[in-house]
Amino acid sequence: MTLLKVSGAQLSYTKTGEGPVLILVPGANGTGNIFKGVAEELKDRYTVVTYDRRGYGDTVMDAPLPAEAADFNSHYRLTVDA
């Protein structure tokens, strides 16, 4: 596990393989381990990066998530996860 310091959090991420970078963004469960099998298959052609989104898995929150993060219609998650 490696941590990347970003605004309000330290994102837990893994990087494997060689080649062009391919970032796999987790959906509902919020953790990058869901892509473990896919990353293994792609590592010979790509540098595969997976991560745990804010509030999930091994990511460390330095500030609480705003209330709007729970709103399905909010653009908060799209903005910060991108």
Backbone as numpy.savetxt, mean C-alpha at the origin, in Angstrom:
# Nx Ny Nz CAx CAy CAz Cx Cy Cz
9.80 -6.22 6.20 8.96 -5.05 6.20 9.85 -3.80 6.20
9.53 -2.90 5.31 10.22 -1.62 5.24 9.17 -0.53 5.38
9.54 0.58 6.02 8.60 1.68 6.21 9.01 2.88 5.38
8.03 3.51 4.76 8.24 4.73 3.97 7.47 5.84 4.66
8.18 6.90 5.09 7.56 8.03 5.77 6.81 8.90 4.76
5.51 9.07 4.98 4.67 9.95 4.17 3.86 10.82 5.14
3.12 11.76 4.62 2.34 12.64 5.47 1.34 11.85 6.34
1.52 11.90 7.65 0.60 11.28 8.58 0.78 9.79 8.81
1.76 9.17 8.14 1.91 7.72 8.29 3.29 7.25 7.88
3.58 6.01 8.23 4.76 5.31 7.75 4.22 4.05 7.06
4.24 4.06 5.74 3.66 2.95 4.98 4.59 1.75 4.99
4.03 0.60 5.34 4.76 -0.65 5.29 4.71 -1.17 3.86
5.88 -1.48 3.30 5.89 -1.97 1.92 6.94 -3.05 1.72
6.76 -3.81 0.64 7.76 -4.80 0.22 8.07 -4.56 -1.24
9.30 -4.88 -1.60 9.76 -4.73 -2.98 10.48 -6.01 -3.36
10.13 -6.56 -4.52 10.77 -7.78 -4.97 10.93 -7.75 -6.48
11.96 -8.40 -6.97 12.16 -8.54 -8.40 13.04 -7.47 -9.02
13.10 -7.53 -10.37 13.92 -6.61 -11.15 13.18 -6.23 -12.41
13.40 -5.01 -12.86 12.76 -4.52 -14.08 11.93 -3.29 -13.80
11.04 -2.95 -14.73 10.19 -1.78 -14.53 9.36 -1.94 -13.25
9.12 -0.83 -12.58 8.37 -0.87 -11.32 6.88 -1.04 -11.58
6.29 -1.97 -10.84 4.86 -2.22 -10.89 4.35 -2.14 -9.45
3.50 -1.14 -9.17 2.97 -0.96 -7.82 1.57 -1.56 -7.77
1.38 -2.50 -6.86 0.09 -3.16 -6.70 -0.62 -2.55 -5.49
-1.79 -1.94 -5.73 -2.54 -1.24 -4.69 -3.66 -2.13 -4.17
-3.63 -2.47 -2.88 -4.67 -3.33 -2.34 -6.01 -2.61 -2.24
-7.06 -3.39 -2.32 -8.41 -2.84 -2.21 -8.97 -3.03 -0.83
-10.03 -3.79 -0.74 -10.85 -3.90 0.47 -10.08 -4.27 1.73
-9.17 -5.23 1.67 -8.50 -5.63 2.91 -7.35 -4.70 3.28
-6.92 -3.87 2.36 -5.93 -2.83 2.64 -4.50 -3.28 2.82
-4.22 -4.58 2.73 -2.86 -5.05 2.96 -2.25 -5.64 1.69
-0.96 -5.36 1.50 -0.26 -5.81 0.31 -0.01 -7.30 0.24
-0.13 -8.00 1.36 0.16 -9.45 1.34 -0.81 -10.22 0.45
-1.92 -9.61 0.11 -2.88 -10.27 -0.80 -2.24 -10.52 -2.17
-1.19 -9.76 -2.49 -0.53 -9.89 -3.80 0.72 -10.76 -3.76
0.96 -11.46 -2.68 2.19 -12.24 -2.54 2.40 -13.22 -3.70
1.38 -13.96 -4.06 1.49 -14.93 -5.16 1.72 -14.27 -6.50
1.03 -13.19 -6.75 1.18 -12.45 -8.02 2.58 -11.86 -8.10
3.06 -11.28 -7.00 4.41 -10.69 -6.98 5.46 -11.75 -7.29
5.27 -12.94 -6.76 6.21 -14.04 -7.01 6.25 -14.39 -8.50
5.09 -14.40 -9.14 5.01 -14.71 -10.57 5.61 -13.61 -11.45
5.56 -12.37 -11.01 6.00 -11.23 -11.81 7.43 -10.78 -11.55
8.05 -11.28 -10.50 9.34 -10.75 -10.07 10.48 -10.92 -11.07
10.36 -11.84 -12.01 11.42 -12.02 -13.00 11.37 -10.95 -14.08
10.23 -10.25 -14.21 10.07 -9.23 -15.25 9.88 -7.83 -14.71
9.49 -7.72 -13.43 9.18 -6.42 -12.84 9.75 -6.29 -11.44
9.96 -5.05 -11.02 10.18 -4.76 -9.62 8.78 -4.53 -9.06
8.31 -5.46 -8.26 6.94 -5.42 -7.75 6.94 -4.80 -6.36
6.14 -3.76 -6.19 6.01 -3.08 -4.90 4.58 -3.27 -4.41
4.45 -3.76 -3.18 3.14 -3.88 -2.54 3.22 -3.12 -1.22
2.09 -2.64 -0.74 2.12 -1.90 0.52 0.81 -2.05 1.28
0.86 -1.69 2.55 -0.33 -1.66 3.40 -0.84 -0.22 3.43
-2.08 -0.02 3.06 -2.65 1.32 3.04 -2.76 1.89 4.45
-2.97 3.19 4.54 -3.14 3.86 5.83 -4.26 3.20 6.62
-3.94 2.85 7.88 -4.94 2.24 8.75 -5.03 0.73 8.64
-4.17 0.11 7.83 -4.22 -1.35 7.63 -2.85 -1.98 7.84
-2.87 -3.25 8.20 -1.66 -4.06 8.28 -0.58 -3.47 9.16
0.65 -3.46 8.65 1.80 -3.00 9.42 2.12 -1.52 9.23
1.29 -0.80 8.49 1.49 0.64 8.33 1.27 1.31 9.68
2.15 2.23 10.01 2.10 2.95 11.28 1.50 4.33 11.04
0.44 4.64 11.76 -0.21 5.95 11.64 0.45 6.94 12.59
0.89 8.09 12.07 1.45 9.16 12.89 0.37 10.16 13.28
-0.75 10.10 12.59 -1.90 10.96 12.86 -3.15 10.14 12.58
-4.25 10.41 13.26 -5.47 9.63 13.00 -6.03 9.91 11.61
-6.72 8.90 11.07 -7.41 9.10 9.80 -8.54 10.11 10.01
-8.79 10.98 9.03 -9.91 11.90 9.17 -11.23 11.14 9.08
-12.28 11.71 9.63 -13.61 11.07 9.61 -14.06 10.76 8.19
-13.68 11.60 7.23 -14.13 11.38 5.86 -13.57 10.09 5.24
-12.54 9.51 5.84 -11.97 8.26 5.31 -12.99 7.12 5.35
-13.96 7.20 6.25 -14.99 6.17 6.36 -16.17 6.39 5.42
-16.21 7.56 4.78 -17.31 7.89 3.87 -17.04 7.29 2.49
-17.89 6.39 2.07 -17.74 5.71 0.78 -17.64 6.68 -0.39
-18.30 7.82 -0.30 -18.32 8.79 -1.40 -17.18 9.80 -1.35
-16.36 9.73 -0.32 -15.24 10.67 -0.17 -14.12 10.31 -1.13
-13.39 11.30 -1.55 -12.22 11.08 -2.41 -10.93 10.98 -1.60
-11.04 10.97 -0.29 -9.86 10.93 0.56 -8.96 9.74 0.24
-9.53 8.55 0.23 -8.71 7.34 -0.01 -8.04 7.38 -1.38
-8.77 7.78 -2.39 -8.20 7.86 -3.74 -7.04 8.85 -3.76
-7.23 9.97 -3.11 -6.19 11.01 -3.11 -4.93 10.56 -2.39
-5.06 10.02 -1.18 -3.86 9.66 -0.41 -3.26 8.34 -0.85
-4.05 7.40 -1.31 -3.49 6.12 -1.74 -2.77 6.25 -3.08
-3.21 7.14 -3.90 -2.54 7.37 -5.19 -1.21 8.05 -4.95
